[in-house]
Amino acid sequence: MSTQQTGQPRNVSEGEAGQVAEEAREFGWQKPSFGKQLYLGDFQLGLIHPHPRPDEEAARRGEEFCDRMREFCETSVDGALIEREARIPDEVVKGLAAIGAFGMKIAPEYGGLGLTNLYYNRALIIAGSASPVLAALLSAHQSIGVPQPLALFGTDDQKQRYLPRCARGEVSAFLLTEPDVGSDPARLSTTATPSEDGSQYVLNGVKLWTTNGVIADLLVVMARVPKSEGHGGGITAFVVEGNAAGITVERRNAFMGLRGLENGLTRFHEVVVPATSLIGKEGQGLKIALTTLNTGRLSLPASCVAAGKVALKISREWSRERVQWGRPVGEHEAVATKISFIAATTYGLEAVVELSSQLADDKRNDIRIEAALAKLYCSEMGSRVVDELVQIRGGRGYETAESLAARGERGVPAEQMMRDMRINRIFEGSSEIMRLFIAREAVDAHLSAAGDLIEPGVATGQRARAAAKAGGFYAKWLPTLMTGEGQRPRAYSEFGPLAEYLRYVERASRKLARATFYGMARWQGKLERKQGFLGRIVDIGAELFAISAACSRAQLDATSGTDRGPVAFELAKVFCAQARQRAEELFTQLWHNTDAQDSALARHVLAGRYAWLEEGVIDPSIPGPWIASAEPGPSKETDVHRQIG
């Protein structure tokens, strides 16, 4: 069989790369979206309030499993051991399988638990508090691994064949990234060459940062099918057996945090997979990946909530115990503001995750923007929370838990929390990529209305037609941004002390939409390059979404009959006040910033203009190329793949 092997990532132009990303998007909006309308200046509170609730049966099953997860983690998980040995013990993985943790999102007919997104993420919060690596293992397995893509795009035969295995505890992994291919999948070089009779494909290439890949029994692999007669080609998804002939796990990578993560470098050499292993159709790989992530991204924010809750507990207990200048440190304003931020932000993060999870469960809304906002916001704010915890703990925050325990103090892993948290702003879409993704979705209505009008090189007649279309859209839309409910003093009064913040969200939503329009008018087709401006637009929307989620959640808590009820409004009010202040600062920075100067200076730096500033130091880096060669071919390394026995 003839196979295609390409040694280096494909050279693609900026336009080609953009086209690949654009083609992978979900086109159109078949369901309502709170996030989409928020960016359009249309505050649709009714889409998120009253706060959605799970049905009684789903809640019963979810609570029962969360109780099992809590008991298992309390009795069988030693987070310090995982950190020390940089490995999850096999007995822990088997124990998780025994309680059904690998089948949380898999339907009961395939042997899974069929939990809702809400309870799946609550279970991940429990696991992530015991050890963030457990949450990473479980979420990589079923949020982006084999179960979710097959649930959405798999055939009945594929579901019957693979999902019961996943539910029993056979670990799955998702393989997209390559040594020189990260956020730009148009450069993907791993190939899947079809046989002449179309019955199978042959995979060749190298995949990097394969979370769970070192122990995976099943893989979702993204590979490029070459165009040929009868084959449209393009990036395509396959289910591949982890022990298939020709697969070599050449490295187990080591990281700053998440030290027990089974993440590796995997080589494919002449790996034969049957055509029945193809997920969806040829060329649908990226669309499958993005659609999977619409809900899959919510698992990472759950881990951030876990970190926030742990940080709150530690900061509360420590700040009452530690006395300086005659008073507990928590009573000094400099520390009190940090404790307030941790508590209020943790409430806000939990509100965002639970609301987004419930919206995903209801299936009545398009949540692509909400899930992306949750990932972006929780990873950014969660990082600030653990940073403040380290500062509150002072020197003890910088000391390892083992060192603290060795000298007789409580072994608080604050520095580990900071290391573990840092990756959340990078994987499953870095914060920078998430802002671009959300911005693209947020301006979709504008591009649909004025696409040809703002693009350079468009013929006069085509531009005239685009102008007429845009004129019709903006003639109806712009007047709606002038006045709204947020200007009525008693609007949203049912929210009591939180009403003022919902009025602010309504006004700020319209102001945000106007700013977006001004940016479109000013920069037109060049707007996509104004990443600083777009990033602030997205971040303002994230703050408005979080305020909305916190208000809706506080109303739910007030009627819950639990300990949360009487005090939830206190947390929500402070969170909303802090978020409003951040949003206002971002509004100012939209038009008053150093973006142009920064870009110019960066160009000079890259050109070596200031290389003299680097003199007087020694580069501590280990010598080697910036990006290792990933030439296809047989492996020359020892296979470090292992199966949980």
C-alpha positions as CSV (number, residue, x, y, z in Angstrom):
1,M,0.0,0.0,0.0
2,S,1.2,3.5,-0.9
3,T,1.4,5.8,2.1
4,Q,2.1,9.5,2.2
5,Q,4.7,10.8,4.6
6,T,5.4,14.4,5.1
7,G,8.4,15.3,7.2
8,Q,7.6,18.8,8.2
9,P,4.4,20.7,9.0
10,R,2.8,22.1,5.9
11,N,3.6,25.6,4.9
12,V,0.3,27.5,4.8
13,S,-0.5,31.2,4.3
14,E,-2.3,33.3,6.9
15,G,-5.3,33.2,4.7
16,E,-5.3,29.4,4.3
17,A,-4.9,29.0,8.1
18,G,-7.9,31.3,8.7
19,Q,-10.0,29.5,6.1
20,V,-9.3,26.1,7.8
21,A,-10.4,27.6,11.2
22,E,-13.4,29.3,9.6
23,E,-14.6,26.1,7.9
24,A,-14.4,24.2,11.3
25,R,-16.9,26.7,12.9
26,E,-20.5,25.9,13.5
27,F,-22.4,28.0,11.1
28,G,-25.6,29.6,12.1
29,W,-27.4,29.8,15.4
30,Q,-30.3,27.3,15.6
31,K,-30.9,27.9,19.3
32,P,-30.9,31.0,21.4
33,S,-27.7,32.0,23.1
34,F,-27.4,34.3,26.1
35,G,-23.8,35.1,25.3
36,K,-24.4,35.9,21.7
37,Q,-27.2,38.3,22.6
38,L,-25.1,39.9,25.3
39,Y,-22.4,40.9,22.8
40,L,-25.2,42.3,20.6
41,G,-26.4,44.6,23.3
42,D,-29.5,42.5,23.9
43,F,-29.6,41.4,27.6
44,Q,-31.9,38.4,27.6
45,L,-32.1,37.6,31.3
46,G,-35.0,35.2,30.6
47,L,-32.5,32.8,29.1
48,I,-30.8,32.2,32.4
49,H,-33.4,33.2,35.0
50,P,-35.1,31.6,36.8
51,H,-32.0,29.5,37.2
52,P,-32.4,26.1,35.5
53,R,-32.6,23.1,37.9
54,P,-32.0,19.4,37.3
55,D,-34.9,17.1,37.4
56,E,-35.4,15.0,40.6
57,E,-34.1,11.7,39.2
58,A,-31.0,13.3,37.7
59,A,-30.3,15.1,40.9
60,R,-30.8,11.8,42.9
61,R,-28.4,9.9,40.8
62,G,-25.9,12.7,40.7
63,E,-25.9,13.2,44.5
64,E,-25.4,9.5,45.0
65,F,-22.4,9.4,42.7
66,C,-20.9,12.5,44.3
67,D,-21.2,10.9,47.7
68,R,-19.3,7.8,46.3
69,M,-16.7,10.0,44.7
70,R,-16.2,12.0,48.0
71,E,-15.9,8.8,50.0
72,F,-13.4,7.3,47.6
73,C,-11.2,10.4,47.5
74,E,-11.2,10.7,51.3
75,T,-10.3,7.1,51.9
76,S,-8.2,6.1,48.8
77,V,-6.5,9.1,47.3
78,D,-3.2,10.5,48.7
79,G,-2.6,13.8,46.8
80,A,0.8,14.2,48.4
81,L,1.9,10.7,47.2
82,I,0.7,11.5,43.6
83,E,2.7,14.8,43.7
84,R,5.8,13.1,45.2
85,E,5.9,10.1,42.9
86,A,4.5,12.0,39.8
87,R,2.1,9.2,39.1
88,I,-1.4,8.2,40.0
89,P,-1.2,4.7,41.6
90,D,-2.8,2.0,39.5
91,E,-5.0,1.1,42.4
92,V,-6.5,4.6,42.4
93,V,-7.3,4.4,38.7
94,K,-8.9,0.9,39.2
95,G,-10.8,2.3,42.1
96,L,-12.2,5.2,40.1
97,A,-13.2,2.7,37.4
98,A,-14.9,0.5,40.0
99,I,-17.2,3.4,41.2
100,G,-18.0,4.3,37.6
101,A,-16.0,7.5,37.3
102,F,-14.8,6.7,33.8
103,G,-18.4,6.4,32.6
104,M,-19.9,9.5,34.2
105,K,-20.8,11.0,30.8
106,I,-21.6,7.7,29.0
107,A,-25.2,6.8,28.6
108,P,-26.5,3.9,30.7
109,E,-27.3,1.8,27.7
110,Y,-23.5,1.6,27.1
111,G,-22.7,0.8,30.7
112,G,-22.2,4.4,31.9
113,L,-23.8,6.5,34.6
114,G,-25.4,9.0,32.3
115,L,-24.8,11.9,34.7
116,T,-25.8,15.4,33.7
117,N,-23.1,18.0,33.0
118,L,-24.0,19.6,36.3
119,Y,-23.2,16.5,38.4
120,Y,-20.3,15.5,36.2
121,N,-18.6,18.8,36.9
122,R,-19.5,18.6,40.6
123,A,-17.8,15.2,40.8
124,L,-14.8,16.7,39.0
125,I,-14.7,19.4,41.7
126,I,-14.5,16.7,44.4
127,A,-11.8,14.8,42.5
128,G,-9.9,17.9,41.6
129,S,-9.7,19.0,45.3
130,A,-8.2,15.7,46.3
131,S,-5.7,15.9,43.4
132,P,-6.0,18.1,40.3
133,V,-4.5,15.2,38.3
134,L,-7.5,13.1,38.9
135,A,-9.8,15.7,37.4
136,A,-7.4,16.0,34.4
137,L,-7.4,12.2,33.9
138,L,-11.2,11.9,34.1
139,S,-12.0,14.9,32.0
140,A,-9.4,14.1,29.2
141,H,-10.9,10.7,29.1
142,Q,-14.5,11.6,28.6
143,S,-14.8,15.3,27.8
144,I,-12.4,15.3,24.8
145,G,-11.4,11.6,24.6
146,V,-13.4,8.8,22.9
147,P,-16.8,9.0,24.7
148,Q,-17.8,12.6,23.8
149,P,-17.0,12.6,20.0
150,L,-18.6,9.2,19.6
151,A,-21.7,10.3,21.6
152,L,-22.1,13.2,19.2
153,F,-20.8,11.8,15.9
154,G,-20.3,8.1,16.2
155,T,-22.2,5.3,14.4
156,D,-24.3,2.9,16.4
157,D,-21.7,0.2,15.8
158,Q,-18.9,2.5,17.1
159,K,-20.9,3.3,20.2
160,Q,-21.6,-0.4,20.9
161,R,-18.0,-1.3,20.3
162,Y,-16.1,1.4,22.2
163,L,-18.3,3.1,24.8
164,P,-18.8,0.1,27.1
165,R,-15.0,-0.3,27.2
166,C,-14.6,3.4,28.1
167,A,-17.2,3.1,30.8
168,R,-15.4,0.1,32.4
169,G,-12.3,2.1,32.8
170,E,-10.3,1.6,29.6
171,V,-8.6,5.0,29.4
172,S,-9.0,7.2,26.3
173,A,-7.0,10.2,25.0
174,F,-7.3,12.9,22.4
175,L,-4.4,13.5,19.9
176,L,-4.3,16.7,17.9
177,T,-1.3,18.7,18.8
178,E,2.1,18.1,17.0
179,P,5.6,19.4,17.8
180,D,5.1,22.3,15.4
181,V,1.3,22.4,15.3
182,G,-0.6,24.0,18.2
183,S,-3.4,26.5,17.7
184,D,-2.9,26.5,13.9
185,P,-4.3,23.1,12.8
186,A,-3.9,24.0,9.1
187,R,-0.2,23.0,9.5
188,L,-1.2,19.5,10.7
189,S,1.2,17.0,9.1
190,T,0.1,13.6,10.5
191,T,-1.4,11.7,7.5
192,A,-4.0,9.1,7.1
193,T,-3.6,7.6,3.6
194,P,-6.6,5.5,2.4
195,S,-6.1,2.1,0.7
196,E,-7.1,1.7,-2.9
197,D,-10.2,-0.1,-2.0
198,G,-11.1,2.4,0.8
199,S,-11.3,-0.3,3.5
200,Q,-8.6,1.1,5.7
201,Y,-6.2,4.0,6.3
202,V,-2.5,4.1,7.2
203,L,-1.4,6.7,9.8
204,N,2.0,8.3,9.9
205,G,3.1,11.2,12.1
206,V,4.0,12.4,15.6
207,K,1.7,13.7,18.3
208,L,2.7,15.8,21.3
209,W,1.2,16.5,24.7
210,T,-1.1,13.6,24.5
211,T,-2.9,13.8,27.9
212,N,-3.6,10.2,29.1
213,G,-1.7,9.0,26.0
214,V,0.9,7.1,28.1
215,I,-1.7,4.8,29.5
216,A,-4.5,5.1,26.9
217,D,-6.2,2.0,25.6
218,L,-8.1,4.0,23.0
219,L,-7.2,7.2,21.1
220,V,-9.0,9.9,19.1
221,V,-6.4,10.8,16.5
222,M,-6.7,13.8,14.1
223,A,-4.9,13.2,10.8
224,R,-4.9,14.7,7.4
225,V,-6.4,12.6,4.6
226,P,-4.8,13.5,1.2
227,K,-7.2,14.5,-1.5
228,S,-7.5,11.8,-4.2
229,E,-10.1,10.3,-6.4
230,G,-13.1,9.4,-4.2
231,H,-11.6,11.1,-1.2
232,G,-12.4,14.8,-0.4
233,G,-9.5,14.7,2.1
234,G,-8.9,17.1,5.0
235,I,-8.4,16.8,8.7
236,T,-10.2,13.7,9.9
237,A,-10.9,12.0,13.2
238,F,-10.3,8.3,13.9
239,V,-10.7,6.0,16.8
240,V,-7.4,4.0,17.2
241,E,-6.5,1.2,19.5
242,G,-3.7,2.4,21.8
243,N,-1.7,-0.8,21.4
244,A,-2.0,-1.0,17.6
245,A,1.1,-2.1,15.7
246,G,3.3,0.9,14.8
247,I,2.3,3.1,17.7
248,T,5.2,4.1,20.0
249,V,4.9,6.3,23.1
250,E,8.4,7.7,23.0
251,R,8.3,10.0,26.0
252,R,6.4,10.7,29.1
253,N,6.5,14.5,29.5
254,A,7.3,16.3,32.8
255,F,5.6,19.6,33.7
256,M,5.7,22.5,36.1
257,G,2.5,21.2,37.7
258,L,0.1,18.3,37.4
259,R,3.0,16.0,38.0
260,G,1.0,12.8,37.8
261,L,-0.3,13.6,34.3
262,E,0.3,10.7,31.9
263,N,1.1,13.0,29.0
264,G,3.4,11.9,26.2
265,L,4.9,12.0,22.8
266,T,3.4,9.4,20.5
267,R,4.7,8.3,17.1
268,F,2.6,6.6,14.4
269,H,4.4,4.6,11.8
270,E,2.4,2.7,9.2
271,V,-0.5,2.2,11.6
272,V,-3.3,0.5,9.9
273,V,-6.8,1.4,11.0
274,P,-10.1,0.2,9.4
275,A,-12.3,2.6,7.6
276,T,-15.0,1.8,10.2
277,S,-12.8,3.7,12.8
278,L,-13.4,7.0,11.0
279,I,-15.5,9.3,13.2
280,G,-18.0,11.3,11.0
281,K,-16.7,12.0,7.5
282,E,-13.4,12.8,6.0
283,G,-12.6,16.5,6.5
284,Q,-14.9,16.8,9.6
285,G,-12.1,16.4,12.2
286,L,-11.8,19.9,13.4
287,K,-15.5,20.5,13.4
288,I,-15.9,17.4,15.5
289,A,-13.2,18.7,17.9
290,L,-14.8,22.1,18.3
291,T,-18.3,20.8,18.7
292,T,-17.0,18.3,21.3
293,L,-15.3,21.2,23.2
294,N,-18.6,23.1,23.4
295,T,-19.5,21.2,26.5
296,G,-16.1,19.5,27.0
297,R,-14.5,22.8,28.0
298,L,-16.7,23.0,31.1
299,S,-14.7,20.3,32.9
300,L,-11.6,22.6,33.1
301,P,-13.5,25.4,34.9
302,A,-14.7,22.8,37.4
303,S,-11.1,22.2,38.4
304,C,-10.7,26.0,38.8
305,V,-13.7,26.0,41.2
306,A,-12.1,23.2,43.2
307,A,-9.0,25.3,43.6
308,G,-11.1,28.3,44.6
309,K,-12.9,26.4,47.3
310,V,-9.7,24.9,48.7
311,A,-8.0,28.4,48.6
312,L,-11.0,29.9,50.5
313,K,-10.9,27.2,53.3
314,I,-7.1,27.6,53.7
315,S,-7.1,31.4,53.7
316,R,-10.0,31.5,56.2
317,E,-8.4,29.1,58.7
318,W,-4.9,30.5,58.4
319,S,-5.9,34.2,58.6
320,R,-7.8,33.5,61.8
321,E,-4.9,31.6,63.3
322,R,-1.9,33.8,62.3
323,V,-1.5,36.8,64.5
324,Q,0.6,39.8,63.7
325,W,0.7,43.2,65.5
326,G,-1.8,42.0,68.0
327,R,-4.5,41.0,65.6
328,P,-5.3,38.0,63.3
329,V,-3.9,38.8,59.9
330,G,-7.3,38.5,58.3
331,E,-8.4,41.5,60.2
332,H,-5.8,43.7,58.6
333,E,-7.2,45.5,55.6
334,A,-4.4,44.5,53.2
335,V,-5.2,40.8,53.9
336,A,-8.9,41.3,54.3
337,T,-9.2,42.5,50.7
338,K,-7.5,39.4,49.5
339,I,-9.8,37.1,51.5
340,S,-12.8,39.1,50.1
341,F,-11.6,38.6,46.6
342,I,-11.0,34.9,47.1
343,A,-14.5,34.3,48.6
344,A,-16.4,36.5,46.2
345,T,-14.6,35.2,43.2
346,T,-15.1,31.5,44.2
347,Y,-18.8,32.2,44.4
348,G,-18.7,33.8,41.0
349,L,-16.8,31.0,39.4
350,E,-19.1,28.3,40.8
351,A,-22.1,30.3,39.6
352,V,-20.6,30.5,36.1
353,V,-19.8,26.7,36.0
354,E,-23.1,25.6,37.4
355,L,-25.2,27.9,35.1
356,S,-23.2,26.9,32.0
357,S,-23.5,23.2,33.0
358,Q,-27.3,23.5,33.4
359,L,-27.6,25.3,30.1
360,A,-25.8,22.5,28.5
361,D,-28.1,19.9,30.1
362,D,-31.3,21.7,29.1
363,K,-30.2,21.5,25.4
364,R,-32.5,24.5,24.7
365,N,-29.6,26.9,24.2
366,D,-26.5,27.2,22.0
367,I,-23.7,27.4,24.6
368,R,-20.6,27.7,22.5
369,I,-20.0,31.2,23.8
370,E,-21.0,30.5,27.4
371,A,-18.7,27.4,27.6
372,A,-15.8,29.3,26.1
373,L,-16.4,32.2,28.5
374,A,-16.5,29.8,31.4
375,K,-13.1,28.3,30.4
376,L,-11.5,31.7,29.8
377,Y,-12.9,33.4,32.9
378,C,-12.5,30.6,35.4
379,S,-8.9,29.9,34.3
380,E,-7.9,33.5,34.5
381,M,-9.7,34.4,37.7
382,G,-8.8,31.0,39.3
383,S,-5.1,31.8,38.7
384,R,-5.5,35.1,40.5
385,V,-7.2,33.3,43.4
386,V,-4.4,30.9,44.1
387,D,-1.8,33.7,43.6
388,E,-3.6,35.6,46.4
389,L,-3.6,32.5,48.6
390,V,0.2,32.2,48.2
391,Q,0.6,35.9,49.2
392,I,-1.6,35.5,52.2
393,R,0.4,32.5,53.4
394,G,3.7,34.5,52.9
395,G,6.8,32.4,53.1
396,R,4.8,29.4,53.9
397,G,2.9,29.8,50.6
398,Y,6.2,29.5,48.8
399,E,7.3,26.4,50.9
400,T,6.3,22.9,49.8
401,A,3.7,21.0,51.7
402,E,6.2,18.2,52.4
403,S,8.7,20.7,53.8
404,L,6.1,22.3,56.0
405,A,5.0,18.9,57.3
406,A,8.6,17.8,57.9
407,R,9.0,20.7,60.4
408,G,5.7,20.0,62.2
409,E,3.3,22.4,60.5
410,R,0.2,21.7,58.4
411,G,1.3,20.7,54.9
412,V,-0.7,23.2,52.9
413,P,0.1,22.7,49.1
414,A,-0.3,26.4,48.2
415,E,2.7,26.5,45.9
416,Q,1.6,23.3,44.2
417,M,-1.9,24.8,43.7
418,M,-0.2,27.7,41.8
419,R,1.8,25.3,39.7
420,D,-1.1,23.1,39.0
421,M,-3.4,26.0,38.1
422,R,-1.1,27.6,35.6
423,I,-1.8,25.1,32.8
424,N,-5.5,26.0,32.8
425,R,-4.7,29.2,30.9
426,I,-3.0,27.2,28.2
427,F,-4.5,23.9,27.4
428,E,-7.9,23.2,25.7
429,G,-7.4,26.6,24.1
430,S,-5.0,29.2,25.5
431,S,-6.6,32.4,26.9
432,E,-5.4,34.3,23.8
433,I,-7.0,31.7,21.5
434,M,-10.2,31.7,23.5
435,R,-10.5,35.4,23.2
436,L,-10.1,35.2,19.4
437,F,-12.6,32.3,19.3
438,I,-15.2,34.2,21.4
439,A,-14.6,37.4,19.5
440,R,-15.2,35.7,16.2
441,E,-18.5,34.3,17.4
442,A,-19.4,37.6,19.0
443,V,-19.1,39.6,15.8
444,D,-20.7,36.9,13.7
445,A,-23.8,39.0,13.1
446,H,-21.7,42.0,12.0
447,L,-19.7,39.8,9.6
448,S,-22.9,38.3,8.2
449,A,-24.3,41.8,7.6
450,A,-21.2,43.6,6.4
451,G,-18.7,41.0,5.3
452,D,-18.1,42.1,1.7
453,L,-18.4,45.8,2.7
454,I,-15.4,45.7,5.0
455,E,-13.2,43.3,3.0
456,P,-10.6,44.9,0.7
457,G,-10.6,44.1,-3.0
458,V,-14.3,43.4,-3.4
459,A,-15.8,44.4,-6.7
460,T,-17.9,47.7,-6.8
461,G,-21.2,46.0,-7.5
462,Q,-20.7,43.4,-4.8
463,R,-19.7,46.1,-2.4
464,A,-22.9,48.1,-3.2
465,R,-25.0,45.0,-2.5
466,A,-23.2,44.5,0.8
467,A,-23.8,48.1,1.7
468,A,-27.5,47.8,1.1
469,K,-27.6,44.6,3.3
470,A,-25.5,46.2,6.0
471,G,-27.7,49.3,6.0
472,G,-30.8,47.3,6.5
473,F,-29.3,45.4,9.5
474,Y,-27.8,48.5,11.2
475,A,-30.9,50.6,10.6
476,K,-32.8,48.2,12.8
477,W,-30.1,47.3,15.2
478,L,-28.4,50.5,16.2
479,P,-31.5,52.2,17.6
480,T,-32.0,49.3,20.0
481,L,-28.7,50.3,21.7
482,M,-29.8,53.7,22.8
483,T,-32.2,52.9,25.6
484,G,-33.2,49.8,27.7
485,E,-34.4,48.3,31.0
486,G,-31.1,49.2,32.7
487,Q,-32.2,52.9,32.7
488,R,-35.3,52.3,34.7
489,P,-34.5,52.8,38.4
490,R,-36.7,50.0,39.5
491,A,-35.9,47.4,36.9
492,Y,-35.1,43.9,38.1
493,S,-36.3,44.9,41.6
494,E,-37.1,41.2,42.4
495,F,-33.3,40.8,42.8
496,G,-33.3,43.2,45.7
497,P,-29.7,44.5,46.4
498,L,-28.5,42.8,43.2
499,A,-30.9,44.7,41.0
500,E,-28.5,47.6,40.4
501,Y,-25.9,45.1,39.0
502,L,-28.3,43.6,36.5
503,R,-29.3,47.2,35.4
504,Y,-25.6,47.8,35.0
505,V,-25.2,44.6,32.9
506,E,-28.1,45.7,30.6
507,R,-26.6,49.2,30.1
508,A,-23.0,47.8,29.7
509,S,-24.2,45.2,27.2
510,R,-25.5,48.0,24.9
511,K,-22.4,50.0,25.5
512,L,-20.3,47.0,24.6
513,A,-22.2,46.4,21.4
514,R,-21.8,50.1,20.4
515,A,-18.0,49.8,21.0
516,T,-17.9,46.7,18.8
517,F,-19.7,48.6,16.1
518,Y,-17.3,51.6,16.4
519,G,-14.4,49.2,16.1
520,M,-15.9,47.6,13.0
521,A,-16.5,51.0,11.4
522,R,-13.0,52.2,12.3
523,W,-10.8,49.2,11.3
524,Q,-13.2,47.3,9.0
525,G,-11.4,44.2,7.7
526,K,-8.4,45.0,9.8
527,L,-10.4,44.5,13.0
528,E,-9.3,40.8,13.2
529,R,-5.7,42.1,13.7
530,K,-6.7,44.3,16.6
531,Q,-6.4,41.5,19.2
532,G,-5.9,43.9,22.1
533,F,-9.3,45.6,21.3
534,L,-11.0,42.3,20.7
535,G,-9.6,40.8,23.8
536,R,-11.0,43.6,25.9
537,I,-14.4,43.3,24.2
538,V,-14.4,39.6,25.2
539,D,-13.2,40.2,28.7
540,I,-15.9,42.8,29.3
541,G,-18.5,40.3,28.1
542,A,-17.0,37.7,30.4
543,E,-17.5,40.0,33.4
544,L,-21.1,40.8,32.4
545,F,-21.8,37.1,32.0
546,A,-20.3,36.3,35.4
547,I,-22.3,39.1,37.1
548,S,-25.5,37.7,35.5
549,A,-24.7,34.2,36.6
550,A,-24.0,35.3,40.2
551,C,-27.2,37.2,40.4
552,S,-29.3,34.3,39.0
553,R,-27.5,31.8,41.3
554,A,-28.0,34.0,44.4
555,Q,-31.7,34.1,43.7
556,L,-31.7,30.3,43.5
557,D,-29.7,30.0,46.7
558,A,-32.1,32.3,48.5
559,T,-34.9,29.8,48.0
560,S,-32.8,26.6,48.5
561,G,-33.5,26.1,52.2
562,T,-29.8,25.5,52.8
563,D,-27.1,27.4,54.7
564,R,-26.3,29.2,51.5
565,G,-29.7,31.0,51.3
566,P,-29.4,33.8,53.9
567,V,-25.8,34.8,53.0
568,A,-25.5,34.2,49.2
569,F,-26.5,37.7,48.4
570,E,-23.6,39.0,50.5
571,L,-21.1,37.1,48.4
572,A,-22.9,37.9,45.1
573,K,-23.0,41.6,45.9
574,V,-19.3,41.9,46.6
575,F,-18.5,39.8,43.5
576,C,-20.7,41.9,41.3
577,A,-19.1,45.1,42.6
578,Q,-15.6,43.8,42.0
579,A,-16.5,42.5,38.5
580,R,-18.2,45.8,37.6
581,Q,-15.0,47.7,38.5
582,R,-13.0,45.4,36.3
583,A,-15.4,45.9,33.4
584,E,-15.2,49.7,33.7
585,E,-11.4,49.6,33.7
586,L,-11.6,47.5,30.5
587,F,-14.1,49.9,28.9
588,T,-11.5,52.7,29.5
589,Q,-8.7,50.6,28.0
590,L,-10.7,50.0,24.8
591,W,-9.7,53.5,23.6
592,H,-6.9,54.4,25.9
593,N,-4.1,51.9,25.7
594,T,-0.6,51.3,24.4
595,D,-1.4,48.6,21.9
596,A,0.2,50.4,18.9
597,Q,3.3,51.2,20.8
598,D,3.5,47.7,22.1
599,S,3.3,46.2,18.6
600,A,5.9,48.6,17.3
601,L,8.3,47.8,20.2
602,A,7.8,44.1,19.8
603,R,8.7,44.3,16.1
604,H,12.0,46.1,17.1
605,V,12.7,43.4,19.8
606,L,12.2,40.6,17.2
607,A,14.5,42.4,14.8
608,G,17.2,42.4,17.5
609,R,17.3,46.2,17.9
610,Y,17.6,45.8,21.7
611,A,19.7,42.7,21.9
612,W,22.3,44.7,23.9
613,L,19.8,44.6,26.8
614,E,20.3,40.9,27.1
615,E,24.0,41.2,27.8
616,G,25.4,40.5,31.2
617,V,23.5,37.2,31.9
618,I,24.0,33.5,31.2
619,D,21.2,31.7,29.4
620,P,20.5,28.7,31.6
621,S,18.6,26.8,28.8
622,I,19.8,23.3,27.9
623,P,21.1,23.5,24.3
624,G,18.9,22.2,21.5
625,P,16.5,23.3,18.7
626,W,13.5,25.3,19.6
627,I,11.3,22.7,18.0
628,A,12.4,19.1,17.8
629,S,12.3,17.4,14.4
630,A,9.2,15.2,13.9
631,E,10.2,13.3,10.8
632,P,7.9,10.4,10.2
633,G,9.4,6.9,10.2
634,P,9.9,3.9,12.5
635,S,10.6,4.8,16.1
636,K,14.1,4.5,17.5
637,E,12.9,4.8,21.1
638,T,11.7,2.4,23.8
639,D,8.0,2.3,24.0
640,V,6.9,3.7,27.4
641,H,3.2,3.0,26.9
642,R,1.8,1.1,29.8
643,Q,-1.6,-0.3,30.6
644,I,-3.3,-0.2,33.9
645,G,-3.1,-3.8,34.9
